[in-house]
Amino acid sequence: MTQNKPQHRELVAQGALLLDVRTPAEYHEGHVPHARNLPVQELPARLHEVGPTHRPIVVYCRSGGRSAQAAQMLARAGYQVRDIGPMSAW
């Protein structure tokens, strides 16, 4: 990441969607405040729920694998995505 790119917290503060792509059970055990839960396995069928493609998305999961998958799907759909990997990176 280059120095001039906004950090993920700044992106969310500016209106980016914070997306937790873990399972609902994992989400309910704990999540980043104001994150929306949309499990990666449901993302293709629920992509319309993400909103307009001009709104940036910050995505995370437990360890980084699912967020990477979600980021690829979202990028292919035309979204600007910042994958922060594990929730602990928040």
N, C-alpha and C positions, 0 to 999 in steps of 0.2 A: 504494500500500500504506500502511496506517495504521501508526503506531508500535507499537500494542499487538499486532499480529499477529506470531507467531514467524517468524523468518527461515528460509529454506529449509534451511540447515545444521542449525539447531536442530530443525526438524521431522523431519529424517532421524535425528538423534541420539535423538529421542523415539520412533522406530519407524516413521516414514513410509517407504514404498517409494520408492527412487530409481530412476527408470526412464529409460533411454537409448533413444530411439526411432529411432536411426540404423540404417543397415544393419549386418549382422554384420561386414563388412569394415572399416567405419569404426570400429566398436566395438573390434575387435582392433588397430587402429592406435593406440588410446589412448582411455581412458575414465576417468570419475571412479571412484575406489576404491569398491567395494561396489555399484556401479550394476548393475542387471539390464538386459540387452538384450532389447527386444521391439520390432522394427521397426514403425513406424506403419502400413505397408501390411499387416502381419499382425495388427494389433491387433484388428480386428473378429472375426476367426476365433479368436483366442487370448485373448479378454477373460477367460475363465474362469481363466486362469493368473495374473491380476493379484492375485487373492485377494479377501477380503471387502471390501464397500463401506465399512465403518467405518474401515478403515486408510487414512490420507491418502497421497497420492501426490505426489512431486515429479518433474517431467518436464523433460527437456532434449533438444536435438538439436545440430546444427552451427551453424545460424544463426537458429533460432527459428520457422521455418515449419512444420516437421513436429511440433515440440512443441506448437504452437498447435492443429494438427489433432488430435493425440492428446489434448490437454487437453479439447477440445470433446467428443470421443467418450467419454472417461472421465466427464466431468461429466454427459452425457446418460444414462450408465449408473448414475449415482447416487454416484459417487466425489467426494471432496473433493480437488481438484487444485490444486497450485501449479505454474504453468508458469514456469520461469526462463529459457526461451528458449535461447540458445546455451550450450554447455558452458563457455565462457569465463566465464560469469556465476557459476559455482560458486566 
